[in-house]
Amino acid sequence: MSTETRLTEHLTLVDGEVRCRCGHVLGPAERNFKLGALVRERPLTDGNPTLRDPALYTDRAVALRQFICPGCATMLESEIVVDGAAPQWDLRVG
């Protein structure tokens, strides 16, 4: 019998694996699920056109990073990233 725990609107933990609601496995619970997702980086202003260009305030690269399920193309999460930093591991279930 499998065990299932809802993590977010789109993610569940099933038998030690993080899965999208479509059933696509994004990886084991002991790993950042974002590493199993498709990644799209866009200018920060694409996420909110009313924001001013970050280059006015910093010489560091600022981007909007979106994590997308490879199985169904649902956007799972987004984050603002500076200088190409690694994905935040903000949902630790393992």
C-alpha positions, 0 to 999 in steps of 0.5 A: 500500500502506498503512502501519499502526502500532499506537499503543495497544490501541485506536489505530493510525496508518494513512497519516498518520491516527490511527484507532480499531480500528473504523476511525474517523478521529480526525484527522491524526497532526500533531494531538492525536487527542483533538480528534477524539473525543467528550468526557465530563467527570464528577466525579473521584469517578465514576472512583473512589468511594473518593476524597474530594471534591477541593473539600476540598483545592483551590478549583480545579475538578477533573474526570475527562475521558474520550475516546470514539470516535464510531464505536464508543463505545470509551473511548480514554483518560481524564485528570484535568483542572484548571480545564477545561484543554485535553486533554493531548497525550500521544501525539505521533506526527506 
